[in-house]
Amino acid sequence: MKRRKSFSALLIFLYLMSSSGVWAQSHKFDQYPTPVEADLWTTYSPKATTFKLWSPVAEEVVVKLFDQGNGGSAREKLSMVKGEKGLWSLTVKRDLKGVYYTFHVKTGGHWLDETPGIYATAVGVNGQRAMVLDLASTNPAGWAQDKGPSVKTPNEVVLWEAHVRDITTHPSSGSKNVGKFLGLVEPGTKNKAGQATGIDHMKDLGVTHIHLLPSFDHRSIDESALNKPQFNWGYDPQNYNVPEGSYSSDPFHAEVRIKEFKQMVKGFHDRGLGVVLDVVYNHTGLTKGSNFNLEFPDYYYRQTPEGKYSDASACGNETASERAMVRKFIIESCKYWVREYHLDGFRFDLMAIHDLETMNQLTAELKKINPNIIIYGEGWTAGQSPLPDNAKALKANTHLLQHTAAFSDDIRDAIKGSVFDEKSKGFVSGAPNTEESIKFGVVGSIAHPQVEVKKVNYSKAPWAREPWQAVSYVSCHDNLTLFDKLKASNEKASADQLKRMHLLSNAIVLTSQGTAFLHAGVELMRTKNGEHNSYNLPDAVNQINWNWKTAHQDVFTYYKNLIALRKAHPAFWMPSAQMVNKHLEFKTTFPGLVGYQLKDHAHGDSWKNILVYYNGRETAADIRLNGEWTVAAEGETIQPQGGRKVKDKIAVPPVSMLILYQE
């Protein structure tokens, strides 16, 4: 008994020590003044430029001016003046347009490395120096009238996730702007068979928003040596408020990447497509030498009780969004992208590293600027964090987020099998006990009386407040492509069997109530030849081979018609949990088969009743019918305008989706 008591006392002591350590680290930074209302952007006019930097620990700060973005020595060194709350500033009363600059901070008696500053909006090659720029001079013709698509409810959106390079680096793309922002919006490109590639393909497919993997300035690519093969997804942030230079025609002149990014956005908007940027505010590519640490060492990062950098990103560090000036930076940065670049949305990498309060403040601010904006993210971390779970933007806490959706790994792995085990199977490949997880995905991860959440693969409670808060997907840039996953987990399957599994996988995604998300090229049976993690592998692994479109024209047509069907029928994207519970009723469910009805003109749909069946079995499933129905989807055929009439009974073909309707 005594030993047990002393052991308990030891545990309590260790816990208090641990907690006080974390508290002490945070408390140390809370002592500093935080000018959260201050404008920290460099402001330019032909008459004067004002430089600003927040660093209450700095002893001196110097602005160095340069003639170019790299090489050469500073032509001037100007001392900044320290004001209230650790805010340093300097106004130079002459026209500095086109002049490059760095900040040089002295703290603890030592000069840190030079930095372009965390609020830099224009940088030279490799992002080492910022540039003074009249941003209005980078606006393309018609920019003042430019705007993206309107969005009534986020789940009417169909997302298509792409890497800038992947779309145009294969010779079959027919693009003149290979690997560039402008290549994404180049009209009239075709493969050898004369089929549309690039933006014409995206528009024809019917997706509504293009999700771009990180396209802000990241550090892995040497922009000064673009003649040598280089590839990276871009999840290693360097300058958050500047487009990546390697995707521009000229990374040496700071204004070029800015103008071309805007031209790209306008190119998408002119075709009615929205642009979502994948953002990585959760960590930086460098730790000690990051721009954050070159202004105010350690402030922008969380620490362990021992004072080391915590690492929930599994990339060496994690940012501390709950600290006033970190929260300010994230919010200001996103607002800048929306205002300056007219972005239509953001995807937050490892969103659960961020705190709920920051995400809610951020999204409220963004909605004021663009009511049509969509925001979603990964509701998980890659490692342990000092931030308590109840404060994290975790998937389980999504219902506490006001304007944000989270990826559903529940539906993803239920459909195809676990991403962490390439051999594991899912509903489409005959895995048992997946039906309840599929149903949970269908309703958009909300509470529904016919879903037994205790039987769902990961979540044991509903986590979405409304159905649009669940991002329905089966594949993305991470892990195996859908085709590669199905092939790896079904080694004896024929080409025809793999195709049917492939079609059924995204048929489930595109008929579920959550926000639909597709991996670029999935409509062409995209493969990376079995590579799980292609973040730095060559173009040859990552690129879209547009000849796949010729080889899999039937697959493309299925996806195109299925997207058209979803867009035409609001019953598939009801905006509220209340509406889903009123209009969505599950029918026959048994091993390998899930069926449901959307009834009574759900969400004002022109079809009164819609029956949907998913058959994951290798044998047909007979369904009894009440009344006469029209077939809209059967086997490998989608007929958005309707096909044959049926009554009494119908067979759902093996490994396929069936959709019937009554007007």
HELIX and SHEET records of a PDB file:
HELIX    1   1 LYS A    2  ASP A   30  1                                  29    
HELIX    2   2 GLU A   84  GLY A   86  5                                   3    
HELIX    3   3 VAL A  125  GLY A  127  5                                   3    
HELIX    4   4 LEU A  135  THR A  138  5                                   4    
HELIX    5   5 TRP A  143  GLN A  145  5                                   3    
HELIX    6   6 PRO A  154  GLU A  156  5                                   3    
HELIX    7   7 ARG A  165  ILE A  167  5                                   3    
HELIX    8   8 PRO A  171  SER A  173  5                                   3    
HELIX    9   9 PHE A  181  LEU A  184  1                                   4    
HELIX   10  10 GLY A  198  LEU A  205  1                                   8    
HELIX   11  11 GLY A  245  TYR A  247  5                                   3    
HELIX   12  12 ALA A  254  ASP A  270  1                                  17    
HELIX   13  13 ALA A  324  TYR A  341  1                                  18    
HELIX   14  14 MET A  351  ILE A  353  5                                   3    
HELIX   15  15 LEU A  356  ILE A  369  1                                  14    
HELIX   16  16 ASP A  389  ALA A  391  5                                   3    
HELIX   17  17 LYS A  395  LEU A  400  5                                   6    
HELIX   18  18 ASP A  409  LYS A  416  1                                   8    
HELIX   19  19 PHE A  427  SER A  429  5                                   3    
HELIX   20  20 GLU A  435  VAL A  442  1                                   8    
HELIX   21  21 VAL A  453  LYS A  455  5                                   3    
HELIX   22  22 PRO A  467  GLN A  469  5                                   3    
HELIX   23  23 LEU A  482  SER A  489  1                                   8    
HELIX   24  24 ALA A  495  LEU A  510  1                                  16    
HELIX   25  25 VAL A  522  LEU A  524  5                                   3    
HELIX   26  26 ASP A  539  ASN A  542  1                                   4    
HELIX   27  27 ASN A  547  ALA A  551  1                                   5    
HELIX   28  28 GLN A  553  ALA A  568  1                                  16    
HELIX   29  29 PRO A  570  TRP A  573  5                                   4    
HELIX   30  30 ALA A  577  HIS A  583  1                                   7    
HELIX   31  31 ALA A  602  GLY A  604  5                                   3    
SHEET    1   A 4 THR A  43  TYR A  44  0                                        
SHEET    2   A 4 THR A  49  TRP A  54 -1                                        
SHEET    3   A 4 LEU A  87  VAL A  92 -1                                        
SHEET    4   A 4 VAL A  81  LYS A  82 -1                                        
SHEET    1   B 4 GLU A  76  SER A  79  0                                        
SHEET    2   B 4 GLU A  60  PHE A  66 -1                                        
SHEET    3   B 4 TYR A 100  THR A 107 -1                                        
SHEET    4   B 4 HIS A 110  TRP A 111 -1                                        
SHEET    1   C 4 GLU A  76  SER A  79  0                                        
SHEET    2   C 4 GLU A  60  PHE A  66 -1                                        
SHEET    3   C 4 TYR A 100  THR A 107 -1                                        
SHEET    4   C 4 ALA A 130  MET A 131 -1                                        
SHEET    1   D 9 VAL A 158  ALA A 162  0                                        
SHEET    2   D 9 HIS A 209  LEU A 212  1                                        
SHEET    3   D 9 GLY A 274  VAL A 279  1                                        
SHEET    4   D 9 GLY A 345  PHE A 348  1                                        
SHEET    5   D 9 ILE A 374  GLY A 377  1                                        
SHEET    6   D 9 THR A 404  PHE A 407  1                                        
SHEET    7   D 9 ALA A 470  SER A 472  1                                        
SHEET    8   D 9 THR A 515  HIS A 519  1                                        
SHEET    9   D 9 VAL A 158  ALA A 162  1                                        
SHEET    1   E 2 PHE A 216  HIS A 218  0                                        
SHEET    2   E 2 PRO A 237  PRO A 243 -1                                        
SHEET    1   F 6 LEU A 584  PHE A 590  0                                        
SHEET    2   F 6 LEU A 593  LEU A 598 -1                                        
SHEET    3   F 6 ASN A 609  ASN A 615 -1                                        
SHEET    4   F 6 SER A 656  GLN A 662 -1                                        
SHEET    5   F 6 ALA A 621  GLU A 634 -1                                        
SHEET    6   F 6 THR A 637  ILE A 638 -1                                        
SHEET    1   G 6 LEU A 584  PHE A 590  0                                        
SHEET    2   G 6 LEU A 593  LEU A 598 -1                                        
SHEET    3   G 6 ASN A 609  ASN A 615 -1                                        
SHEET    4   G 6 SER A 656  GLN A 662 -1                                        
SHEET    5   G 6 ALA A 621  GLU A 634 -1                                        
SHEET    6   G 6 LYS A 645  VAL A 652 -1                                        
END                                                                             
